[in-house]
Amino acid sequence: MKQGRVLFFWTMVIIFIFAAPAMVLYAQGYRFDFQRGILVHSGTISIKSNPQNIDITLNGKLNKSGSLNHINNSYNLSGLMPGNYDLSVSADGYQTWTKKTEVHSGLASEFWNVLLVKNNYARTDYNADGIDKFYISPKNRYIIYTRNSDSGLSVSILNIGNKQIANSFNFNGWNFIDEARKENIEWSPNEDYVSVPVEKTVSNTGSKQIVAKTVQYAYFILNPSANTSFNLNDFLQKDDIRYVRWDPQNKNYLFFLSQNNLFRADINNASDIKEIAQNVSSFDLSRTNVYYSQMPNELVFKANLDGSGTPTQLTANFPENLTSPNSRLVVYDDSRIAFLNQNKNLYIYNLGEHGTYFKKLASDIDGMQFSNDGKKLLFWTDNEISVYYLRDWNVAPTRTENSIEDITRYSDRIKNVQWFKDYEHIIFSTGSQMKIIELDPRDHRNCMNLIQTAVSAPFAVYDSAQGRLYFTDNKNSSASLYSIVFPEPTPILGIYTPPGG
């Protein structure tokens, strides 16, 4: 009996001697590779997704080892042997996200921006028919939309909350500005005023016949609270007014170009007008300054909003000989400035962390938009979408400063290009479909269909503050306004905040 107890004791000791290190190694992520007969430091796949209730499949098998980490709302699939995996993320009622990925010893393969799109979305109908274009107010309380007809232009302001028309304005004989002019309706920062660009064709007649037809351009200023409007050109007695922008600090002031000169004017006092600079091709505003590009060399200057003080010169030269002036200037800050000239050539001035870059990026560009953090510049042509990286991106997948990625290309025309709220996805449309595509180039870029419309070219705006995609679609043979909630709302500590509205 005593001998049996001694044998049992030493058996337990031997098991402990071998098991304790094995448990320690297991806890540290080591696994035994039976094919090679050695211990291998395992790897991990980390996934942060929307929605959060997902199924994760590895090499065709549902993986149940992942659990949601409520601190950072991620799934961590640990203890994976190094090698190649077919990874898919799915959820009931959603399109499936897939990647081929390689797990490395002792490392985590991270996918922080997995976004699933529903197969079908419930639409909110705003009962606003016959829409051409629409624009959301800065505080997300109103939507202004336009209708062109034979008699002229009508403009309506819709209260998003109650879906009722708050104001309507009619401009007989005028039409909304032609798309080629690249000018849009502009709300003042506190939603006090709205500027509406318009045009009409004027016939110049002689004694016996029509001599010529010319296009006349103007801006109407709307005061929604007073339900009044007036012609800005007539008010300031200036025929050539272009690119009206509201002062970000004073609601009664706006900026505009006229005869290639930059002005700031008070819309309540026609005599209170100040010339900020001459020979200006384009300008942009920040919360505290006005930036402008000055011909003939397109040097960029920064000035106080009220025009006081001496302007600061930001650029010393242009990267190549100019064949046409700039038509648009987009400024993120003093070190990141994008230029689009009249020949649709895109240039970037980037005072980066590893050098200064002032160069041409692309040709035939339709538009551009900085990401909210200033690390990326989205730009696009009729058929292709690309992103330029202004700073290093150190989260997987990593990118380097001063590099370009071509995101997607279509034979049909691409429209409605805009950043999604995480700036790792891009929303766009081609034909009658609204789509969203990820930036992550590993294996392939997942591109999912958001909305199928009955119109060949819907007009769409994504509002990140509300978490809603607004778009036009056919109803009773005319374009009507709809929206969907996107993405799926998650808890406050999750990836996304619940949408408003």
Secondary structure as UniProt FT lines:
FT   HELIX           2..27
FT   TURN            28..29
FT   STRAND          30..33
FT   TURN            34..37
FT   STRAND          38..41
FT   STRAND          43..50
FT   STRAND          55..58
FT   TURN            59..60
FT   STRAND          61..62
FT   STRAND          68..69
FT   TURN            70..73
FT   STRAND          74..80
FT   STRAND          83..90
FT   TURN            92..93
FT   STRAND          97..103
FT   TURN            105..106
FT   STRAND          108..115
FT   STRAND          124..129
FT   STRAND          133..136
FT   TURN            138..139
FT   STRAND          142..148
FT   STRAND          152..159
FT   TURN            160..163
FT   STRAND          164..172
FT   STRAND          175..176
FT   HELIX           179..181
FT   STRAND          186..187
FT   TURN            189..190
FT   STRAND          194..205
FT   STRAND          210..223
FT   TURN            224..227
FT   STRAND          228..231
FT   HELIX           232..236
FT   STRAND          242..246
FT   TURN            251..252
FT   STRAND          253..258
FT   TURN            259..260
FT   STRAND          261..266
FT   TURN            267..268
FT   STRAND          269..277
FT   STRAND          280..285
FT   STRAND          289..294
FT   TURN            295..298
FT   STRAND          299..304
FT   TURN            305..306
FT   STRAND          312..313
FT   STRAND          326..333
FT   TURN            334..335
FT   STRAND          336..341
FT   TURN            342..343
FT   STRAND          346..351
FT   STRAND          356..362
FT   STRAND          367..370
FT   TURN            372..373
FT   STRAND          376..380
FT   STRAND          384..389
FT   TURN            401..402
FT   STRAND          403..409
FT   STRAND          414..419
FT   TURN            421..422
FT   STRAND          425..430
FT   TURN            431..432
FT   STRAND          433..438
FT   STRAND          447..452
FT   STRAND          460..463
FT   TURN            464..467
FT   STRAND          468..475
FT   TURN            476..477
FT   STRAND          478..485
FT   TURN            492..493
//
